[in-house]
Amino acid sequence: MKNRPLFFLFVGMLLGLWIILWPTDIQAQTPATETELVIDEGMASEAGPPCQQLIQNPDFDHGYDGWTQNLYLTARYKDETGQEHEGAWFGGAEYVDQYLYQDVTIPAGSSSARLSFLWVFDPGEGIGPGEALTITLRRTDGAVLATLITLDQTSTPRRWQSANFDLSPYIGQTVRFYARATTNASVTSWYLDQIQIFNCGLDYQTYLPMFRK
Ligand SMILES: [Ca+2]
């Protein structure tokens, strides 16, 4: 059978998808042998920790559960292309100073660590200098380890975009994903969704259907 390797790859991906989409409490009961079968496909070393998504409530399906923040509500935004997501909502008013963060421990021995999220902003009548949403990686005492992205008047507005960052230098550490937005005289709104950190090599988003929540 000429296409046998492709068939097994397809079956392996289906099995991986099934395990990923299964509710967490049931996934935890999956026999170790099945988990190892998937991991052996190259997602992580056999001896390493399980391959997981580490952020709690990454899609904001449960409001701001799991997050520390001074935001108002989650909100839905439909961009110029029709792509629509509901997520964390910053700004929307003058002179805001808002934050959202979550601490995550990246298990020692992980094969890799990758952060990804979706972002968009709507400057309304226009975003001014000094108005921005800045995402940093911090230590749990608040010290900044790295500035990951600054969404300001130089950024492309009104279009959901994905951002990806390699966090492998922080394997074995507890780090803080920290987003802060400030406005002055504008009512610029920023939105974040699907904030995920995987401690394994594959970017699962590539294989998962895009949910509109
Ligand atoms: Ca969402």
Residues whose N, C-alpha, C, O or C-beta is under 5 A from the ligand:
A	BS01	CA	D59 F60 E86 G87 D193 K213
